[in-house]
Amino acid sequence: MTSGQDTLRVRQKHLRREKMLTAARTLFVECGYTKTTMDAIAEEAGVGVATVHTYFTTKEGLFAELARMDMSELKQEGEELLAHLPRDPVAAVHALLDVYVKVQNYISFDVVQDFVTGSKKPGPMREVAVWINHWQSDLLTSALKQGQASGTISRSLPLQELSWIIIELMIRFFDRVMSGEDSKREYKKLKQRVELLFADWRGSE
């Protein structure tokens, strides 16, 4: 087989994979994770169900891959934001949170809830959820280090511990929104709680 044929085969596999991911995303949003079947995804993508299983093994694995793709885009946006963060540490954290909550632009809160529920047990969703929380914490820690370097927050502030507290607050925000609370009101509360964390740490040594 020539290298040209190899390239064509790789391209076809990539396109087939993308078609299945697009079909799955459409059905997850329209029907929800639970009601969507691998057979329905195969039909929507125009492939056999065995092909879907060959590429993704399980519906959970497919769902987790979509989550990783979406959150990889937000991770990149967050990394790019680090170079242009506000000097004020609270404003910097708020800017990163604005990026993190954009997940709702990709999928509905119902689908977010499906992911959160699925991530509570071992498997692909849990693995992706752990990865998400770690890079979010890492970016927050980097932002806080900038604050320490510029003298806007105390150098004795435990950065990693604080970043994980912020992640926990954000997780609780999503939990409340998914339980029916107003998202705008709850997000305002989240930002207020973050500001309170810095009340005794700004500009002190």
C-alpha positions, -999 to +999 in steps of 0.1 A: +000+000+000+014+034-009+018+063+015-010+081-004-034+053+003-023+053+040-030+090+042-064+085+026-073+058+050-063+079+080-083+108+067-114+086+062-111+072+097-108+107+111-139+119+092-158+088+102-149+095+139-159+131+136-192+122+121-200+098+150-190+125+175-212+151+158-241+126+158-236+118+194-235+155+204-267+162+186-286+133+202-272+139+237-284+175+236-318+167+220-326+135+239-303+134+269-275+110+277-297+083+292-322+081+264-296+081+236-284+047+224-254+035+205-279+023+178-293+058+175-259+073+173-249+049+145-281+057+126-276+094+129-240+091+117-249+067+089-226+039+101-231+005+116-234+002+154-204-022+153-184+007+138-193+030+167-183+004+192-150-001+174-141+035+178-155+043+213-163+009+229-191+023+251-216+052+251-199+065+283-165+065+265-180+085+236-196+109+260-164+113+279-145+120+247-169+148+238-164+163+272-126+162+268-129+179+234-150+207+247-130+213+279-098+212+259-110+243+241-118+260+274-084+249+287-067+266+258-087+297+263-078+298+299-041+293+291-042+322+267-060+343+292-031+340+317-010+364+296-037+391+299-051+387+334-062+418+354-037+428+381-063+425+408-063+388+420-101+387+425-107+400+390-082+375+376-099+346+393-133+359+381-120+360+345-109+324+347-143+314+362-160+332+333-141+308+310-149+277+331-186+282+331-187+285+293-192+248+294-229+256+292-224+270+257-215+235+245-242+215+262-273+220+283-273+219+321-292+186+318-263+171+299-239+186+324-259+169+351-256+136+332-218+140+331-216+149+368-237+119+378-216+096+356-183+109+369-192+098+405-183+062+396-150+048+382-148+050+344-141+073+315-163+102+328-145+101+362-111+102+344-121+132+324-137+150+354-104+146+374-084+159+344-108+189+342-105+198+379-067+195+378-061+218+349-086+243+362-068+243+396-034+246+378-046+277+359-060+293+391-027+286+409-008+302+380-030+333+382-025+336+419+013+333+415+011+363+392-006+381+421+021+372+445+048+382+421+032+416+416+026+421+453-012+423+450-017+393+474+003+380+503+032+357+496+021+335+525-012+327+508-014+289+502-021+290+465-029+254+457-052+250+487-070+282+477-074+271+441-090+238+452-114+258+475-124+278+445-129+247+424-152+233+452-172+265+452-176+262+415-188+226+417-214+237+443-225+264+419-232+239+392-249+216+417-273+244+427-280+254+391-287+219+381-311+216+410-331+245+396-316+276+411-312+307+389-278+305+372-272+343+370-280+348+407-259+318+417-230+329+396-231+363+413-230+345+447-200+324+435-180+355+426-189+372+459-177+341+478-145+341+459-140+378+468-145+370+505-116+344+503-092+373+496-105+397+522-075+393+545-049+385+519-047+414+495-015+434+494-003+422+528+029+404+537 
